Amino acid sequence: MSIRNWPLAFVLVSMIVKLSTVSAQTPMVSTQAGDHNQPYSLASVNGEFALVGSYTGGIARQLGIVHIKDGDLTGFIRVNVQGSTPTQRVVVYISFTGAMTVAEDGTGVVTLTVTYPDQSVHEATLDVLITKAQESKWGKTAMEIEGMQRETPALSPGSLIVNTLIRRPQ
C-alpha cells in the first residue's frame, strides 16, 4: 500500500474499530415474538417526570414535577414570568390535575385543570409525543415526552408553551 492511501486506510480502520466498539457496548434487544416494536400504552408513561417548559420568545420558563398513574396526572410547576415592570420577575406556583391518553404510536393528548395562586381555574389541552423510550419484554417505557399547549396561557396571552417531561429515577 502506498503512503498516499494511508489516510483512507486509517479512516476505514477507525470506522471498523468504532463500529465494533459500539456494537460491543450496545445491549442486544431480543427479537423474540412480543418483545420488539411493541405499541405504546398508558403503562408506558406511569411514573414521575421532571417538567421543563418555556414560552415563545423566552419570556417565561417552567420547572415542575408530574406524576402519572394509569392515565391520571397530578403535579405542579413554578413559572418565572415578567412582573408589573420590564425589570421585575415573578415566580408563580401552579398546580394541576388531569388525564392523559396514549396511542400505540406514542402520540397522545393531555387535558388539565390548572389552579393558579388566586385559586382561579383554567382548562388546558396539550398534544404530546413520546420521543425517547426503553423497550423490554414487558413493553415500552417512556423516558422523555415532548408537549405543546393548544391554548394561549393565562399568564402570557399570545404565547405558545412547549415542554419536555423527563423520567426521574425511581
FIFI-28170 format. One line per field, with one value per residue: residue in one letter; x, y, z of N, C-alpha, C in turn. Coordinates in nm, 4 decimals, m for minus. Layout:
<rs>
type = (A_...)
nx = (X_...)
ny = (Y_...)
nz = (Z_...)
cax = (X_...)
cay = (Y_...)
caz = (Z_...)
cx = (X_...)
cy = (Y_...)
cz = (Z_...)
</rs>
This chain:
<rs>
type = (M_S_I_R_N_W_P_L_A_F_V_L_V_S_M_I_V_K_L_S_T_V_S_A_Q_T_P_M_V_S_T_Q_A_G_D_H_N_Q_P_Y_S_L_A_S_V_N_G_E_F_A_L_V_G_S_Y_T_G_G_I_A_R_Q_L_G_I_V_H_I_K_D_G_D_L_T_G_F_I_R_V_N_V_Q_G_S_T_P_T_Q_R_V_V_V_Y_I_S_F_T_G_A_M_T_V_A_E_D_G_T_G_V_V_T_L_T_V_T_Y_P_D_Q_S_V_H_E_A_T_L_D_V_L_I_T_K_A_Q_E_S_K_W_G_K_T_A_M_E_I_E_G_M_Q_R_E_T_P_A_L_S_P_G_S_L_I_V_N_T_L_I_R_R_P_Q)
nx = (0.0850_0.0560_0.1951_0.0301_m0.2263_m0.2662_m0.4166_m0.6835_m0.6932_m0.6515_m0.8856_m1.0807_m1.0048_m1.0385_m1.3154_m1.4094_m1.3099_m1.4487_m1.7188_m1.7154_m1.6631_m1.8899_m2.0937_m2.0187_m2.0699_m2.3387_m2.6423_m2.8020_m3.1175_m3.3870_m3.5371_m3.7471_m4.0820_m4.3246_m4.1512_m4.0235_m4.0716_m4.3163_m4.6415_m4.7032_m4.8526_m5.0797_m4.9455_m4.6853_m4.6235_m4.6457_m4.5316_m4.2860_m4.2053_m3.9761_m4.0547_m3.9810_m4.0262_m4.1031_m4.1929_m4.2903_m4.0491_m3.8953_m3.9946_m4.0877_m4.0378_m4.0746_m4.0653_m4.1054_m4.2825_m4.4285_m4.6675_m4.7721_m5.0207_m5.1703_m5.2962_m5.3950_m5.3110_m5.1121_m4.9648_m4.7225_m4.6036_m4.3505_m4.3520_m4.1606_m4.2220_m4.2616_m4.2890_m4.4777_m4.3295_m4.0857_m3.8371_m3.8851_m3.9263_m4.1427_m4.2155_m4.4435_m4.6520_m4.8104_m5.0640_m5.1863_m5.4276_m5.5303_m5.5896_m5.4507_m5.4095_m5.2774_m5.1682_m5.1000_m4.8812_m4.7327_m4.8168_m5.0263_m5.2801_m5.3201_m5.5360_m5.5942_m5.6762_m5.6031_m5.4803_m5.4427_m5.2476_m5.4337_m5.6501_m5.8076_m5.9317_m5.8326_m5.8771_m5.6700_m5.5202_m5.2956_m5.0911_m4.9030_m4.5942_m4.4170_m4.0801_m3.8450_m3.7691_m3.7508_m3.7285_m3.8580_m3.9206_m4.1565_m4.2807_m4.2947_m4.1265_m4.1686_m3.9194_m3.8803_m4.0946_m4.2392_m4.4222_m4.6911_m4.8887_m5.2264_m5.3941_m5.3670_m5.1641_m5.2830_m5.1140_m4.9502_m5.0713_m5.1105_m4.8767_m4.6963_m4.6738_m4.4236_m4.3059_m4.0988_m4.1070_m3.9190_m3.8252_m3.7836_m3.5459_m3.6392)
ny = (m0.1177_0.2184_0.5225_0.7428_0.6380_0.5839_0.7666_0.7055_0.4322_0.4499_0.5856_0.3937_0.1775_0.3027_0.3443_0.0802_m0.0112_0.1642_0.0927_m0.1737_m0.1312_0.0148_m0.1744_m0.3701_m0.2437_m0.1855_m0.2901_m0.5943_m0.6254_m0.8294_m1.0244_m1.1907_m1.3107_m1.0744_m0.9145_m0.7041_m0.3840_m0.3196_m0.1786_0.1563_0.2409_0.3330_0.2356_0.2799_0.5374_0.5595_0.6875_0.9148_1.2391_1.4968_1.8273_2.0542_2.3582_2.6148_2.9420_3.0944_3.3059_3.3133_3.4326_3.3341_3.0706_2.7278_2.4992_2.1874_1.9084_1.6045_1.3557_1.0479_0.8078_0.5349_0.6906_0.9071_1.2306_1.4335_1.7248_1.9951_2.3199_2.5681_2.8878_3.1266_3.4452_3.7663_4.0513_4.3311_4.5361_4.5838_4.5034_4.3432_4.0174_3.7424_3.4591_3.2091_2.9739_2.6897_2.4462_2.1268_1.8921_1.6061_1.4192_1.1705_1.0486_0.7811_0.6832_0.3935_0.4615_0.6360_0.8956_1.1431_1.2941_1.5413_1.6493_1.9110_2.0474_2.3457_2.5125_2.8320_3.0657_3.2468_3.0888_3.0664_2.8785_2.7097_2.5478_2.3322_2.2005_1.9692_1.8548_1.5632_1.3769_1.0811_1.0786_0.9533_0.6261_0.3181_m0.0241_m0.3363_m0.6836_m0.6509_m0.4320_m0.0930_0.1812_0.5115_0.7544_1.0161_1.2858_1.5025_1.8082_2.0336_2.3166_2.3749_2.5985_2.9544_3.0718_3.1748_3.3315_3.4575_3.5850_3.4971_3.3561_3.0543_2.7515_2.5195_2.2018_1.9641_1.6422_1.4543_1.1404_1.0624_0.9108_0.6080)
nz = (0.0000_m0.0852_0.0491_0.0115_0.0244_0.2883_0.4591_0.3825_0.4444_0.7192_0.7991_0.7297_0.8974_1.1442_1.1390_1.1387_1.3859_1.5545_1.4992_1.5872_1.8568_1.9364_1.8828_2.0632_2.3029_2.2977_2.4268_2.3473_2.1908_2.2403_1.9872_2.0011_1.9594_2.0493_2.1948_2.0580_1.9111_2.0338_2.0971_2.2238_2.5413_2.8095_3.0300_2.9574_3.0321_3.3044_3.6130_3.7578_3.6481_3.5550_3.4697_3.2183_3.0803_2.8329_2.7156_2.4060_2.2558_2.4779_2.7066_2.9461_3.1867_3.2808_3.5528_3.7013_3.8595_3.7588_3.8111_3.6907_3.6639_3.5392_3.3416_3.4824_3.5933_3.8075_3.9511_3.9750_3.8812_3.8688_3.7534_3.5929_3.5297_3.3633_3.5696_3.6959_3.5898_3.3256_3.4276_3.6396_3.7791_3.8415_4.0311_3.9910_4.1460_4.0324_4.0328_3.9104_3.7802_3.5935_3.2872_3.0695_2.7406_2.5451_2.2352_2.0271_1.8694_2.0200_2.0371_2.1964_2.4085_2.6539_2.9023_3.1185_3.4404_3.5645_3.8451_3.9706_4.1759_4.2872_4.3179_4.0939_3.8159_3.5240_3.2094_3.0183_2.7218_2.5912_2.3272_2.2909_2.2510_2.2708_2.2831_2.3535_2.4564_2.6432_2.5698_2.6652_2.7467_2.8763_2.7736_2.6384_2.7875_2.8524_2.8377_2.7818_2.7059_2.4779_2.4650_2.3685_2.4301_2.3452_2.3870_2.4417_2.7061_3.0327_3.1907_3.0083_2.7571_2.4128_2.3813_2.3000_2.4660_2.5229_2.6305_2.8041_2.9324_3.1509_3.2475_3.5880_3.8100_3.9755)
cax = (0.0000_0.1388_0.1782_m0.0813_m0.3510_m0.2743_m0.5301_m0.8049_m0.6841_m0.6699_m1.0279_m1.1532_m0.9741_m1.1032_m1.4591_m1.4305_m1.2875_m1.5598_m1.8381_m1.7041_m1.6743_m2.0303_m2.1734_m1.9837_m2.1258_m2.4822_m2.7098_m2.8841_m3.2608_m3.4405_m3.6319_m3.8484_m4.2190_m4.3795_m4.0530_m3.9725_m4.1689_m4.4460_m4.7071_m4.7071_m4.9785_m5.0779_m4.8409_m4.5572_m4.5996_m4.6586_m4.4104_m4.2625_m4.1292_m3.9401_m4.1102_m3.9069_m4.1029_m4.0742_m4.2900_m4.2276_m3.9737_m3.8185_m4.0456_m4.1155_m3.9799_m4.1474_m3.9965_m4.2006_m4.2871_m4.5541_m4.6899_m4.8706_m5.0572_m5.2835_m5.3620_m5.4269_m5.1961_m5.1105_m4.8340_m4.7096_m4.4942_m4.3175_m4.3350_m4.0932_m4.2797_m4.2358_m4.3755_m4.5505_m4.2385_m3.9975_m3.7200_m3.9297_m3.9634_m4.2277_m4.2291_m4.5814_m4.6699_m4.9344_m5.0855_m5.2781_m5.4708_m5.5825_m5.5891_m5.3658_m5.4311_m5.1583_m5.1950_m4.9969_m4.7635_m4.6635_m4.8779_m5.1311_m5.3405_m5.3338_m5.6322_m5.5593_m5.7410_m5.4897_m5.5199_m5.3482_m5.2357_m5.5560_m5.7495_m5.8808_m5.9107_m5.8372_m5.8589_m5.5630_m5.5042_m5.1625_m5.0596_m4.7751_m4.5288_m4.3072_m3.9640_m3.7409_m3.8267_m3.6766_m3.8162_m3.8244_m4.0235_m4.2800_m4.3387_m4.2149_m4.1296_m4.1331_m3.8128_m3.8935_m4.2183_m4.2469_m4.5604_m4.7205_m5.0224_m5.3114_m5.4483_m5.2727_m5.1641_m5.3403_m5.0069_m4.8820_m5.1575_m5.0465_m4.7572_m4.7055_m4.5961_m4.3704_m4.2398_m4.0412_m4.1132_m3.8051_m3.8462_m3.6921_m3.5123_m3.7356)
cay = (0.0000_0.3378_0.6181_0.8352_0.5701_0.5650_0.8346_0.6296_0.3098_0.4893_0.6151_0.2667_0.1031_0.3757_0.3173_m0.0592_m0.0168_0.2363_0.0100_m0.2906_m0.0820_0.0485_m0.2964_m0.4421_m0.1720_m0.1713_m0.4116_m0.6576_m0.6274_m0.9574_m1.0157_m1.2934_m1.2614_m0.9992_m0.8328_m0.5920_m0.2949_m0.3243_m0.0479_0.2346_0.2320_0.4149_0.1818_0.3366_0.6695_0.5578_0.7253_1.0548_1.3103_1.6373_1.9070_2.1744_2.4202_2.7545_3.0171_3.1511_3.4285_3.3033_3.5292_3.2672_2.9369_2.6411_2.3857_2.1211_1.7636_1.5459_1.2148_0.9862_0.6718_0.4806_0.7968_1.0210_1.3190_1.5380_1.7872_2.1390_2.3884_2.7056_2.9623_3.2547_3.5361_3.9088_4.1156_4.4504_4.6216_4.5018_4.4538_4.2592_3.8776_3.6848_3.3141_3.1724_2.8313_2.6434_2.3022_2.0769_1.7527_1.5820_1.2856_1.1561_0.9339_0.7425_0.5959_0.2922_0.5207_0.7234_1.0283_1.1466_1.4219_1.5640_1.7532_1.9529_2.1538_2.4182_2.6021_2.9416_3.1070_3.3142_2.9812_3.0602_2.7501_2.7144_2.4201_2.3343_2.0776_1.9584_1.7429_1.5095_1.2734_1.0132_1.0939_0.8585_0.5157_0.1937_m0.1362_m0.4635_m0.7829_m0.6086_m0.3204_0.0285_0.2767_0.6456_0.8205_1.1587_1.3194_1.6433_1.8551_2.1741_2.3540_2.4260_2.7300_3.0564_3.0667_3.2880_3.4174_3.5266_3.5705_3.5004_3.2711_2.9096_2.6819_2.3873_2.1461_1.8303_1.5610_1.3640_1.0442_1.0709_0.7783_0.5598)
caz = (0.0000_m0.0940_0.1581_m0.0128_0.0584_0.4325_0.5235_0.3564_0.5232_0.8587_0.8170_0.7259_1.0194_1.2532_1.1325_1.1787_1.5296_1.6173_1.4873_1.6743_1.9934_1.9590_1.8882_2.1858_2.4166_2.2833_2.4687_2.2442_2.2142_2.1974_1.8769_2.0161_1.9402_2.1608_2.2630_1.9799_1.8471_2.0991_2.0945_2.3473_2.6143_2.9313_3.1175_2.9129_3.0910_3.4502_3.6844_3.7940_3.5458_3.5699_3.3606_3.1828_2.9730_2.8005_2.6375_2.2866_2.2777_2.6009_2.8049_3.0732_3.2000_3.3729_3.6122_3.7891_3.8770_3.7123_3.8464_3.6014_3.7048_3.4628_3.2670_3.5692_3.6112_3.9095_3.9559_3.9963_3.8132_3.9059_3.6290_3.6090_3.4298_3.3835_3.6672_3.6527_3.5140_3.2418_3.5008_3.7511_3.7522_3.9450_4.0236_4.0224_4.1712_3.9702_4.0449_3.8087_3.7749_3.4597_3.2282_2.9510_2.6527_2.4706_2.1209_2.0052_1.8052_2.1139_2.0442_2.2966_2.4454_2.7972_2.9401_3.2543_3.5162_3.6211_3.9536_3.9894_4.3165_4.3342_4.3162_3.9675_3.7498_3.3785_3.1409_2.9184_2.6443_2.5315_2.2390_2.3367_2.1722_2.3388_2.1939_2.3941_2.5324_2.6572_2.5389_2.7294_2.7180_2.9415_2.6995_2.6234_2.8978_2.8055_2.9117_2.7537_2.6364_2.4362_2.4614_2.3346_2.4739_2.2368_2.4203_2.4847_2.8526_3.1054_3.2428_2.8997_2.6385_2.2819_2.3791_2.2848_2.5679_2.4874_2.7470_2.7975_3.0536_3.1548_3.3562_3.7023_3.8633_4.0754)
cx = (0.0890_0.1040_0.0581_m0.2168_m0.3666_m0.3909_m0.6613_m0.8064_m0.7071_m0.8172_m1.1081_m1.1298_m1.0412_m1.2523_m1.4894_m1.4140_m1.4038_m1.6866_m1.8304_m1.7146_m1.8192_m2.1134_m2.1414_m2.0469_m2.2770_m2.5515_m2.7984_m3.0303_m3.3139_m3.5402_m3.7345_m3.9862_m4.2672_m4.2812_m4.0183_m4.0857_m4.3093_m4.5093_m4.6910_m4.8448_m4.9718_m4.9714_m4.7038_m4.5222_m4.6176_m4.5269_m4.4042_m4.1692_m4.0935_m3.9978_m4.0246_m3.9786_m4.0616_m4.1862_m4.2179_m4.1594_m3.8919_m3.8675_m4.0771_m4.0569_m4.0599_m4.0540_m4.0947_m4.1860_m4.4251_m4.5559_m4.7991_m4.8944_m5.1837_m5.3646_m5.4044_m5.2996_m5.2168_m4.9730_m4.8386_m4.5981_m4.4720_m4.2865_m4.2711_m4.1404_m4.2410_m4.3364_m4.4429_m4.4624_m4.1461_m3.8768_m3.7575_m3.9658_m4.0445_m4.2329_m4.3675_m4.5890_m4.8070_m4.9454_m5.1846_m5.3124_m5.5249_m5.5739_m5.5057_m5.4094_m5.3002_m5.2000_m5.0784_m4.8696_m4.6880_m4.7133_m4.9863_m5.1820_m5.3525_m5.4377_m5.6095_m5.6590_m5.6296_m5.5415_m5.4076_m5.3453_m5.3610_m5.6760_m5.8394_m5.8401_m5.9245_m5.8173_m5.7479_m5.5564_m5.3664_m5.1574_m4.9207_m4.7246_m4.4166_m4.1886_m3.8476_m3.8061_m3.7269_m3.7759_m3.7655_m3.9335_m4.1564_m4.3464_m4.2435_m4.2353_m4.0828_m4.0267_m3.8206_m4.0194_m4.2156_m4.3937_m4.5708_m4.8662_m5.1000_m5.3577_m5.3360_m5.2784_m5.2192_m5.2317_m4.9372_m4.9620_m5.0792_m4.9244_m4.7932_m4.6177_m4.5524_m4.2984_m4.1877_m4.0584_m4.0001_m3.8236_m3.7394_m3.6626_m3.6123_m3.6674)
cy = (0.1233_0.4329_0.7071_0.7696_0.5488_0.6405_0.7580_0.5011_0.3403_0.5161_0.4857_0.1857_0.1697_0.3476_0.1759_m0.0730_0.0498_0.1524_m0.1108_m0.2491_m0.0510_m0.0780_m0.3761_m0.3762_m0.1635_m0.2994_m0.4643_m0.6529_m0.7576_m0.9371_m1.1277_m1.2312_m1.1920_m0.9074_m0.7039_m0.5145_m0.3098_m0.1859_0.0242_0.2168_0.3258_0.3655_0.2394_0.4653_0.6726_0.5982_0.8730_1.1183_1.4508_1.7101_2.0310_2.2353_2.5636_2.8120_3.0755_3.2834_3.4253_3.3939_3.4678_3.1265_2.8591_2.5307_2.3187_1.9711_1.7152_1.3983_1.1614_0.8432_0.6314_0.5901_0.9162_1.0986_1.4110_1.6011_1.9341_2.1922_2.5233_2.7758_3.0965_3.3445_3.6801_3.9638_4.2387_4.5509_4.5315_4.4428_4.3613_4.1193_3.8271_3.5339_3.2771_3.0206_2.7910_2.4926_2.2576_1.9311_1.7305_1.4380_1.2874_1.0345_0.9069_0.6471_0.4983_0.3482_0.6185_0.8654_1.0257_1.2866_1.4263_1.6738_1.7836_2.0537_2.2197_2.5157_2.7026_2.9851_3.1764_3.2196_2.9824_2.9321_2.7696_2.5738_2.4359_2.1982_2.0804_1.8381_1.6959_1.4006_1.2128_1.0134_1.0026_0.7527_0.4020_0.0807_m0.2617_m0.5636_m0.7467_m0.4912_m0.2028_0.1190_0.4115_0.7055_0.9720_1.1810_1.4684_1.6838_1.9997_2.2021_2.4150_2.5687_2.8282_3.0621_3.1931_3.3841_3.4990_3.5096_3.5843_3.4113_3.1259_2.8484_2.5476_2.3342_2.0062_1.7659_1.4603_1.2717_1.0599_0.9304_0.7378_0.5106)
cz = (0.0000_0.0207_0.1338_0.0136_0.2094_0.4969_0.5018_0.4387_0.6708_0.8882_0.8210_0.8527_1.1388_1.2563_1.1792_1.3296_1.6027_1.6132_1.5788_1.8202_2.0275_1.9713_2.0136_2.3075_2.4114_2.3263_2.3569_2.2855_2.1588_2.0848_1.8834_2.0023_2.0668_2.2294_2.1883_1.9140_1.9040_2.0942_2.2282_2.4101_2.7345_3.0286_3.0819_2.9857_3.2421_3.5135_3.7148_3.6914_3.5932_3.4489_3.3420_3.0639_2.9493_2.7155_2.5162_2.3196_2.4058_2.7116_2.9402_3.0692_3.3029_3.4244_3.7073_3.7925_3.8337_3.7542_3.7554_3.6485_3.6303_3.3929_3.3498_3.5980_3.7300_3.9055_3.9850_3.9073_3.8796_3.7746_3.6612_3.4950_3.4606_3.4825_3.6085_3.5787_3.4316_3.3159_3.6165_3.7027_3.8703_3.9242_4.0760_4.0371_4.1184_3.9915_3.9384_3.8331_3.6353_3.4180_3.1011_2.8722_2.5803_2.3598_2.1041_1.9441_1.8950_2.1160_2.1508_2.3199_2.5976_2.8165_3.0877_3.3100_3.5956_3.7264_3.9786_4.1364_4.3721_4.3371_4.1925_3.8958_3.5998_3.3235_3.0376_2.8508_2.5796_2.4388_2.2795_2.2435_2.2566_2.2419_2.2301_2.4809_2.5438_2.6355_2.6095_2.6946_2.7835_2.8703_2.6907_2.7448_2.8450_2.8966_2.8949_2.6713_2.6037_2.4285_2.4183_2.3688_2.3584_2.2636_2.4538_2.6379_2.9177_3.1548_3.1343_2.7704_2.5077_2.2699_2.3502_2.3931_2.5118_2.6107_2.7186_2.9343_3.0469_3.2747_3.4629_3.7529_3.9709_4.1984)
</rs>
